[in-house]
Amino acid sequence: MSSGADAPVSDTRFLSRLQGFVGQLRLHGVPVGTGATVDLGAALRVLPLLERPSARTACRVTLAKSPAEVRTVEEIFDAYWDGAAPPPISPPPDGRAAARSWERRTGMPSPLPRRRLPDREESSETMEGRYSRAAPASDHGISARPAEELRKLGHAARRFRRHVATLPGRRWEHAPEGGVDLRRTVRRGMRTGGEWVELVRRRRAPRRADLVVLWDVSGSMREHSSDLFALLHALARAIPRTRIYAFGHEIEEVSMLFHGLPYPRALPDLEVRLPRAGGGTQIAHCLAEFRRHWGGLVRPSTTVVIASDGWDLGEPEALAREVGRLRRAARRLVWVNPHAAERDFVPETAALKSVLPQLDLLTSPARFPLPYRGRSGTTVRPSPR
């Protein structure tokens, strides 16, 4: 890149070169939208263009949304800005959406079968947090989980239900306040010659839970959709009063896709009826919309579960404000982060750092419902409230 450190990004020649760079990326399978291009231009406006590593990082962060796209962006960046020949165009290796993208760009059928993305156990790569304001919609790549994993998730969901139970069940328990337990009062009175010296009281023991789940279905959560769907389906079966909402840029209720259907039957319909996955997440905006339309569902007996990796387009202060409002209205607030099961996981995104003090529990689908314990020894445990 030969532009000076203070060269304006609005220069016609530079814009032409930038458009050519974006065009090369699209030809090589990186779906760069107009919003991502604008983001890159805004980043380059404040970066010294002679600092090649900084410009390379800006391109990688704003344009790539997966490890495979990161490698492609870096290869095209080195070849294009050095004046070398770009690498040959090859079709995307995996996924139905990638195959459709290849067919749209070239007008030819994809030479590779439309395979689903590998499961987490089959992949050695770690998803990096990327986003774009105008990322194209894609499918969620949800696949069936093994029967043994579903059984373990069912046990975990029932343990979680017992822990967060706040609503009265059918059984009675002793209580300092409540209705009089006539039978036990009479039996105790027999010890004092038939005199009812003390009234024994009882109330219904909390056995049922009141659960609201907010599920992040944005592009950065695509590889974790299978695990999260299995977990949320187990929660919906264990806790009938579960309401589930999917969000990315907008939020809508998807409870009807979970209740009343066994796992094998619910799986095919979900991919079709779930909101399309985009490249970025507006968590604070979606939480505000949830509070505006369904805020009455969150009561002092409600446990709120947010399933998200914490990559957010909005301001951390706005997210902390919305999460604080949810926490004050609910009994408990649980955050399920798919990366929290990794050995070296530390909450480093600005969004997670801003909400961490307000969480009662930070966990992952693989460790649900155990608390997260970071490298520094920090632990977010269930609140005693």
C-alpha positions in Angstrom: 0.0 0.0 0.0 1.7 3.1 -1.2 -0.5 5.8 0.2 0.9 8.2 2.7 0.1 8.2 6.4 -2.2 11.2 6.1 -3.7 10.4 2.7 -7.5 10.9 2.7 -9.6 7.8 2.3 -12.0 9.8 0.1 -9.3 10.1 -2.6 -10.8 8.8 -5.9 -7.8 6.6 -6.8 -7.8 5.0 -3.4 -11.5 4.3 -3.5 -11.1 2.7 -6.8 -8.3 0.5 -5.4 -10.5 -0.4 -2.4 -13.4 -1.4 -4.6 -11.1 -3.6 -6.6 -9.9 -5.2 -3.4 -13.5 -5.9 -2.2 -14.3 -7.2 -5.7 -11.5 -9.7 -5.5 -12.7 -10.9 -2.1 -16.2 -11.5 -3.4 -14.8 -13.5 -6.3 -12.9 -15.7 -3.9 -16.0 -16.4 -1.8 -15.9 -13.8 1.0 -19.4 -12.2 1.0 -18.5 -8.6 1.7 -21.5 -6.3 1.9 -21.7 -2.5 1.5 -21.8 -2.0 5.3 -18.6 -3.9 5.8 -16.9 -1.9 3.1 -18.0 1.3 4.8 -16.7 0.0 8.1 -13.3 -0.7 6.5 -13.2 2.8 5.0 -14.0 4.3 8.4 -11.2 2.3 10.0 -8.7 3.2 7.3 -9.6 6.9 7.7 -8.0 6.9 11.2 -5.2 4.5 10.5 -1.8 5.4 9.0 -1.9 3.5 5.7 1.9 3.0 5.7 1.6 0.7 8.7 0.8 -2.4 6.8 0.0 -4.6 9.9 -2.6 -2.1 11.1 -4.3 -2.0 7.7 -4.2 -5.7 7.3 -5.8 -6.2 10.8 -8.5 -3.7 9.9 -9.4 -5.6 6.8 -9.4 -8.9 8.6 -11.6 -7.6 11.5 -14.2 -5.8 9.4 -14.5 -8.2 6.4 -14.0 -11.7 7.7 -16.5 -13.6 9.8 -14.9 -17.1 10.1 -11.4 -18.6 10.3 -11.6 -19.6 6.6 -12.5 -16.1 5.5 -9.7 -14.7 7.7 -7.2 -16.7 5.7 -8.7 -15.7 2.4 -8.7 -12.0 3.3 -5.0 -12.2 4.3 -4.0 -13.9 1.1 -5.9 -11.5 -1.1 -4.6 -8.5 0.9 -1.0 -9.6 0.4 -1.4 -10.3 -3.3 -3.6 -7.3 -4.2 -1.7 -4.6 -2.5 1.7 -6.0 -3.5 0.6 -6.1 -7.1 1.0 -9.8 -7.4 -1.4 -12.2 -9.1 -4.3 -13.1 -6.8 -4.8 -16.8 -5.9 -7.0 -18.8 -8.3 -10.7 -18.8 -7.6 -11.9 -21.9 -5.8 -15.4 -22.7 -4.6 -16.1 -22.5 -0.9 -15.3 -25.9 0.8 -18.3 -26.3 3.1 -21.9 -25.5 3.5 -25.1 -25.0 1.5 -25.0 -21.2 1.8 -21.4 -21.2 0.5 -22.4 -23.4 -2.5 -25.3 -21.1 -3.3 -22.9 -18.1 -3.1 -20.5 -19.8 -5.5 -23.4 -20.4 -8.0 -24.5 -16.8 -7.8 -21.0 -15.4 -8.4 -20.0 -17.7 -11.3 -23.3 -18.8 -12.8 -22.2 -22.4 -12.7 -23.2 -25.3 -10.4 -20.9 -25.8 -7.4 -18.5 -28.6 -8.1 -18.6 -29.7 -4.5 -21.5 -31.3 -2.6 -23.4 -29.1 -0.2 -22.1 -30.5 3.0 -23.0 -29.2 6.4 -20.3 -27.7 8.5 -18.3 -30.1 10.8 -19.5 -30.6 14.3 -17.4 -29.0 17.1 -15.7 -32.3 17.9 -14.6 -32.7 14.3 -13.1 -29.3 13.9 -9.8 -28.2 15.4 -10.4 -24.5 14.6 -11.6 -21.9 17.1 -14.2 -19.4 15.9 -13.0 -15.9 16.1 -15.4 -13.0 16.8 -16.1 -11.1 13.6 -19.0 -9.1 12.5 -20.4 -6.9 9.7 -23.3 -4.6 9.7 -24.5 -5.9 6.4 -23.6 -9.5 6.5 -25.7 -11.7 4.2 -28.3 -14.0 5.8 -27.4 -17.7 6.0 -28.8 -20.9 7.4 -28.0 -22.0 10.9 -26.4 -25.4 10.2 -28.3 -27.2 13.0 -27.6 -30.9 13.1 -28.8 -33.7 15.4 -26.8 -34.4 18.6 -26.0 -37.9 19.8 -28.6 -39.7 22.0 -26.1 -39.9 24.9 -25.5 -36.1 24.8 -29.3 -35.5 24.8 -29.7 -37.7 27.8 -27.0 -35.8 29.7 -28.6 -32.5 28.8 -32.0 -33.8 30.0 -30.4 -34.6 33.4 -28.8 -31.1 33.5 -32.1 -29.4 32.7 -33.8 -31.2 35.5 -31.1 -30.2 38.0 -31.4 -26.6 36.8 -35.1 -26.7 37.3 -34.8 -27.8 40.9 -32.3 -25.1 41.5 -34.4 -22.2 40.0 -37.8 -23.5 41.1 -39.8 -20.6 42.6 -43.5 -21.6 41.9 -45.5 -23.9 44.2 -45.8 -27.5 43.3 -48.1 -30.2 44.6 -46.2 -31.2 47.7 -46.3 -29.4 51.1 -43.5 -28.3 53.4 -43.2 -26.8 56.9 -43.1 -23.0 56.8 -43.1 -20.3 59.5 -46.0 -18.7 57.6 -48.9 -20.1 55.7 -52.0 -22.2 56.2 -52.5 -24.3 59.3 -51.5 -28.0 59.0 -54.4 -29.4 61.0 -53.2 -32.9 61.1 -49.8 -32.1 62.5 -51.2 -29.5 64.9 -53.5 -32.2 66.4 -50.7 -34.7 66.7 -48.4 -32.2 68.4 -51.3 -31.2 70.7 -51.5 -34.7 72.0 -48.1 -34.2 73.6 -49.6 -31.4 75.8 -52.8 -33.1 76.9 -54.8 -32.2 73.8 -54.1 -28.5 74.1 -53.1 -26.7 70.8 -50.2 -24.8 72.3 -48.5 -24.3 68.9 -50.0 -24.1 65.4 -48.0 -26.0 62.7 -48.1 -24.2 59.4 -47.3 -25.4 55.9 -47.1 -24.2 52.4 -46.6 -25.7 49.0 -42.9 -26.5 48.2 -41.4 -24.7 45.2 -41.2 -27.3 42.5 -41.8 -25.5 39.3 -39.7 -22.9 37.5 -40.5 -19.8 35.5 -38.0 -19.5 32.7 -37.4 -16.9 29.9 -34.6 -17.7 27.3 -33.1 -15.1 24.9 -31.2 -17.0 22.2 -28.6 -15.3 20.0 -29.0 -16.7 16.4 -26.5 -14.3 14.7 -23.8 -15.5 12.3 -21.1 -15.7 15.0 -23.2 -18.3 16.9 -23.8 -20.5 13.8 -21.3 -23.3 14.8 -22.9 -23.5 18.3 -26.6 -23.6 17.1 -26.8 -27.4 17.3 -25.5 -27.5 20.9 -27.8 -24.6 22.0 -30.9 -26.0 20.4 -30.4 -29.3 22.1 -29.9 -27.5 25.5 -33.0 -25.3 25.0 -35.1 -28.2 23.9 -34.1 -30.0 27.1 -35.0 -27.0 29.2 -38.4 -26.6 27.4 -39.2 -30.2 28.2 -38.1 -30.0 31.8 -39.7 -26.6 32.5 -43.1 -26.3 30.7 -43.3 -22.5 31.5 -40.3 -21.8 29.3 -40.6 -18.9 26.8 -37.9 -18.7 24.1 -37.0 -15.7 22.0 -34.5 -15.6 19.1 -32.6 -12.5 18.4 -29.9 -11.1 16.1 -30.7 -7.6 14.7 -34.3 -8.1 15.8 -36.1 -10.4 18.3 -39.1 -12.7 17.9 -40.7 -15.5 19.9 -39.9 -19.1 18.8 -41.4 -20.9 21.8 -43.8 -22.8 19.5 -40.9 -24.5 17.8 -39.9 -26.2 21.1 -43.0 -27.1 23.0 -45.0 -30.3 22.4 -42.5 -31.8 19.9 -39.9 -34.5 20.6 -36.4 -33.6 19.6 -36.3 -35.6 16.2 -39.5 -33.9 15.1 -38.6 -30.4 16.2 -35.3 -30.4 14.5 -36.4 -30.3 10.8 -38.9 -27.4 11.3 -36.4 -25.3 13.2 -34.0 -24.6 10.3 -36.9 -23.4 8.2 -38.8 -21.3 10.8 -35.9 -19.8 12.8 -35.0 -16.2 11.9 -32.1 -16.1 9.4 -28.6 -15.7 10.8 -26.8 -12.5 10.1 -23.3 -11.4 10.7 -23.7 -9.1 13.7 -25.7 -8.8 16.9 -27.4 -5.9 18.5 -28.0 -7.3 22.0 -28.9 -4.1 23.7 -31.4 -3.1 21.0 -33.0 -6.6 21.2 -33.2 -6.6 24.9 -34.9 -3.2 24.8 -37.4 -4.6 22.3 -38.0 -7.6 24.5 -38.6 -5.4 27.5 -41.0 -3.2 25.5 -43.2 -6.0 24.1 -42.8 -8.9 26.6 -41.3 -7.3 29.7 -44.4 -8.3 31.8 -43.2 -11.9 31.6 -40.2 -11.2 33.8 -41.3 -11.2 37.4 -39.5 -11.8 40.8 -40.1 -15.5 40.3 -38.5 -15.6 36.8 -35.1 -16.9 35.8 -33.8 -15.2 32.6 -31.2 -17.1 30.5 -29.3 -15.3 27.7 -27.5 -17.6 25.3 -24.9 -15.6 23.4 -21.2 -15.3 22.8 -21.2 -11.6 23.7 -20.1 -10.2 20.4 -22.2 -7.0 20.1 -22.4 -4.2 17.6 -23.8 -1.7 20.2 -22.2 0.2 23.0 -21.3 -1.8 26.2 -22.9 0.9 28.4 -26.3 0.4 26.6 -26.0 -3.4 27.1 -25.1 -3.0 30.7 -28.1 -0.8 31.2 -30.5 -3.2 29.6 -29.1 -6.2 31.4 -29.4 -4.3 34.7 -33.0 -3.6 34.1 -33.6 -7.3 33.4 -31.7 -8.3 36.5 -33.7 -6.0 38.8 -37.0 -7.4 37.5 -36.0 -11.1 37.5 -35.0 -13.5 40.3 -31.8 -14.8 38.6 -29.9 -13.9 35.4 -27.9 -16.7 33.7 -25.6 -16.2 30.7 -24.7 -19.2 28.5 -21.6 -18.6 26.5 -20.5 -21.4 24.2 -16.8 -20.5 24.6 -17.0 -20.7 28.4 -16.2 -24.5 28.3 -12.7 -23.8 26.8 -9.8 -24.2 29.3 -8.3 -20.8 28.6 -11.6 -18.9 28.3 -11.6 -15.4 29.8 -14.5 -12.9 29.3 -12.6 -10.3 27.2 -15.3 -8.8 25.0 -16.5 -5.4 26.1 -20.1 -6.6 26.2 -19.3 -9.5 28.6 -17.1 -7.4 30.8 -19.9 -4.8 31.1 -22.5 -7.3 32.3 -20.4 -9.8 34.3 -21.0 -8.1 37.7 -24.7 -8.4 37.2 -24.8 -12.2 36.3 -25.8 -14.8 38.8 -24.3 -17.6 36.7 -22.0 -17.7 33.6 -21.8 -21.2 32.1 -21.6 -23.0 28.7 -23.8 -25.7 27.1 -21.1 -28.3 27.7 -20.9 -27.5 31.4 -24.5 -26.6 32.1 -25.4 -25.7 34.8 -22.0 -25.6 36.4 -20.4 -22.1 37.0 -17.6 -20.7 35.0 -14.2 -20.5 36.7 -11.6 -18.4 34.8 -7.8 -18.6 34.8 -7.7 -15.8 37.4 -9.9 -17.8 39.7 -12.9 -15.6 39.2 -16.2 -17.5 39.5 -19.7 -16.5 38.7 -21.9 -18.8 40.8 -25.7 -19.1 41.4 -26.9 -16.3 43.6 -28.2 -17.4 47.1 -31.3 -15.2 46.5 
